[in-house]
Amino acid sequence: NKVIPIRLKNFPKGSTLSLKPSEVELSFWIAMQDVDKVSDSDFYIYCDYNEVLKTKSSVLNVFIDDAKYPSIVKRVKYSPTTIEFVDY
C-alpha cells in the first residue's frame, strides 16, 4: 500500500482550491522481488477540474493514469474514488 497525493489537471491559474482528502490510499499486486522497483512517483493520481465546468458539482472523480505505472504492477486499486473540493 502507498499513500499518493492527488494532482489537479486543468485548474485555472489564480484560483485556490482545497481537496478533501488530498491523497488516496493505493494498493496493488507485485512480485516480492520487484517491491523495491516501484516508487510513489510511478503513479499519477489526478482529478480533472473540467468536470466542475460540466457538472457544476463540488465532487470530483479521482483517476489513475494507467500508462504511467510500471507493467510489473497488477490489480491497482485506490480509495477514495471521489473527493470534495472547496474553491476560494
C-alpha positions in Angstrom: 0.0 0.0 0.0 1.1 3.5 -0.7 -0.4 6.9 0.0 -0.3 9.1 -3.1 -1.1 12.8 -3.4 -3.9 13.8 -5.8 -2.9 16.2 -8.6 -5.3 18.5 -10.3 -5.5 18.9 -14.1 -6.9 21.9 -15.9 -7.0 24.1 -12.8 -7.4 27.8 -13.6 -4.4 29.9 -12.6 -5.0 32.4 -9.8 -7.6 30.3 -8.0 -7.2 28.5 -4.7 -8.6 25.0 -4.2 -8.8 22.7 -1.2 -9.2 19.0 -1.8 -10.8 16.7 0.8 -9.0 14.4 1.0 -5.9 15.4 -0.8 -4.5 11.9 -1.2 -5.5 8.3 -1.9 -4.5 5.0 -0.5 -3.3 2.9 -3.3 -2.9 -0.9 -3.3 -1.5 -3.2 -5.9 -0.1 -6.7 -6.6 3.6 -7.1 -7.4 6.1 -9.9 -7.2 8.1 -9.8 -3.9 11.4 -9.5 -5.7 10.1 -6.4 -7.5 8.8 -4.4 -4.5 11.9 -2.1 -4.4 11.5 -1.3 -8.1 8.3 0.7 -7.5 8.1 4.2 -6.0 5.3 6.7 -5.3 6.4 8.8 -8.3 5.5 5.8 -10.6 1.8 6.6 -10.1 -0.2 9.6 -11.4 -3.4 10.1 -9.5 -5.5 13.1 -10.6 -8.8 14.9 -10.8 -9.8 16.9 -13.8 -11.2 20.4 -13.0 -13.0 20.4 -16.3 -15.6 18.1 -14.6 -16.6 21.0 -12.5 -17.4 23.1 -15.5 -19.6 20.3 -16.9 -21.4 19.1 -13.8 -21.3 22.2 -11.5 -20.7 19.8 -8.7 -18.3 20.1 -5.7 -17.4 16.4 -6.1 -14.7 15.3 -8.4 -13.9 11.8 -9.7 -10.3 10.5 -9.0 -8.5 8.9 -11.9 -5.2 7.0 -12.3 -3.1 7.3 -15.4 -2.8 3.6 -16.4 0.1 4.4 -18.8 2.3 5.8 -16.0 2.7 2.9 -13.7 5.2 0.0 -14.4 3.9 -3.1 -16.2 5.1 -5.2 -13.3 2.3 -3.7 -11.2 -1.0 -5.6 -11.3 -4.5 -5.1 -9.9 -4.2 -1.5 -8.9 -7.0 -0.2 -6.6 -7.3 3.1 -4.8 -9.6 4.8 -2.4 -11.4 7.2 -2.3 -12.6 7.3 -5.9 -14.3 10.7 -5.4 -13.3 13.8 -3.5 -14.9 17.0 -2.4 -13.3 20.4 -3.1 -13.7 24.0 -1.9 -12.9 26.8 -4.4 -11.8 30.0 -2.7 
